[in-house]
Amino acid sequence: MSEFPQGAPADDPQARSLTAELTTDHREIDGLFLEARTALEDGRPEEAHRALDRIWMRLAVHIRAEHKVVFPALAKDRPDLQATLQALHEDHDFFMATLAAAVQGLRGPSPDPASARAAMEAVQQRLAAHNALEEDQVYPEADRLPGAEGARITRDAARELAFLPRRHGP
């Protein structure tokens, strides 16, 4: 059982569109940023560390769904989106590296909340434009893929989102 709320199960016949599924995941990750920010502002570096680690895990899973399922299907069907998909991939690399450094900066006996806060703000600023591009231009194109292919992408992406490691206790 995952410690994070999820969207419709991958085998749910009433599963939502890919846009709805991945947009919901974006909003849940936004909520985790709020948790991390609050913990940092309240001087609770251990809680901020856990929240940032959860953000890192959630983004890793979200990115995995995009890279494994969504982007390959779009690259095949919509080669005109290649530059957009490459830019999104570069954003993903930035998010993961920056968040990993922030998580590491909050470990140990001398946590660095200022660096973690700056890293988190840099990620959130870039993430806002990134998510808008995905939600407005990329996901709807995947939803437009024909019949069984579109349904498969949505199902497979939802399945990927459900695979979350459990690194923290309840």
ZAMARGU-4260 file (C-alpha; in steps of 0.2 Angstrom, whole numbers, plus 5000, padded with zeros to 4 digits):
<rodrens>
0) 5000/5000/5000 | 5007/5017/4995 | 5008/5031/5008 | 5002/5044/4994 | 4985/5046/4987
5) 4983/5041/4969 | 4971/5043/4955 | 4960/5030/4947 | 4967/5013/4948 | 4975/5007/4932
10) 4962/4993/4929 | 4947/5005/4933 | 4935/5005/4918 | 4930/5023/4923 | 4948/5028/4922
15) 4951/5047/4919 | 4960/5055/4904 | 4978/5055/4904 | 4977/5074/4906 | 4966/5072/4921
20) 4977/5058/4929 | 4994/5068/4927 | 4987/5085/4931 | 4980/5078/4947 | 4997/5071/4951
25) 5005/5088/4948 | 4993/5095/4961 | 4997/5082/4974 | 5015/5086/4971 | 5012/5104/4973
30) 5004/5100/4990 | 5020/5091/4996 | 5029/5107/4991 | 5018/5117/5003 | 5022/5104/5017
35) 5041/5106/5014 | 5040/5125/5014 | 5029/5125/5030 | 5042/5113/5039 | 5056/5124/5033
40) 5048/5140/5039 | 5043/5132/5056 | 5061/5127/5059 | 5058/5108/5057 | 5072/5102/5046
45) 5069/5083/5049 | 5051/5085/5043 | 5056/5096/5028 | 5069/5083/5024 | 5055/5070/5023
50) 5044/5081/5013 | 5057/5085/5001 | 5062/5067/4999 | 5043/5063/4996 | 5043/5076/4982
55) 5059/5069/4975 | 5051/5051/4975 | 5034/5057/4968 | 5042/5067/4954 | 5053/5052/4950
60) 5038/5041/4948 | 5029/5054/4938 | 5044/5057/4926 | 5046/5038/4924 | 5028/5037/4918
65) 5031/5051/4906 | 5047/5044/4899 | 5042/5026/4899 | 5024/5028/4892 | 5019/5046/4887
70) 5034/5053/4878 | 5038/5038/4867 | 5020/5037/4861 | 5020/5055/4857 | 5037/5055/4849
75) 5031/5041/4837 | 5015/5048/4833 | 5019/5067/4834 | 5037/5069/4828 | 5034/5088/4827
80) 5034/5088/4847 | 5052/5081/4848 | 5059/5098/4853 | 5046/5101/4866 | 5048/5083/4873
85) 5067/5086/4874 | 5065/5102/4883 | 5053/5093/4896 | 5067/5080/4898 | 5080/5093/4902
90) 5068/5101/4915 | 5066/5083/4922 | 5085/5082/4924 | 5086/5099/4933 | 5071/5095/4945
95) 5079/5078/4950 | 5096/5084/4953 | 5091/5100/4962 | 5079/5091/4973 | 5092/5078/4977
100) 5104/5091/4982 | 5091/5099/4993 | 5087/5082/5001 | 5105/5079/5005 | 5107/5097/5012
105) 5095/5093/5025 | 5103/5077/5031 | 5115/5075/5046 | 5119/5086/5061 | 5121/5102/5051
110) 5106/5104/5040 | 5106/5119/5028 | 5088/5125/5027 | 5092/5141/5017 | 5100/5131/5003
115) 5085/5119/5003 | 5073/5133/5002 | 5082/5141/4988 | 5083/5124/4978 | 5065/5121/4981
120) 5060/5139/4975 | 5071/5136/4959 | 5062/5120/4956 | 5045/5127/4959 | 5047/5142/4948
125) 5053/5131/4933 | 5040/5117/4937 | 5026/5130/4935 | 5030/5133/4917 | 5034/5115/4914
130) 5018/5109/4921 | 5008/5122/4911 | 5016/5116/4895 | 5013/5098/4899 | 4995/5101/4904
135) 4990/5113/4890 | 5000/5105/4875 | 5007/5088/4878 | 4995/5078/4888 | 4980/5083/4877
140) 4990/5077/4862 | 4992/5060/4870 | 4973/5060/4874 | 4970/5063/4856 | 4979/5047/4851
145) 4967/5035/4842 | 4957/5022/4852 | 4966/5008/4860 | 4983/5017/4859 | 4976/5032/4869
150) 4968/5020/4882 | 4984/5010/4884 | 4994/5026/4887 | 4982/5032/4900 | 4981/5014/4908
155) 5000/5012/4908 | 5004/5029/4914 | 4992/5026/4929 | 5000/5010/4933 | 5017/5018/4933
160) 5011/5032/4945 | 5005/5018/4957 | 5022/5011/4959 | 5029/5022/4974 | 5043/5016/4985
165) 5039/5017/5004 | 5053/5025/5012 | 5045/5032/5027 | 5034/5025/5041 | 5016/5029/5042
</rodrens>
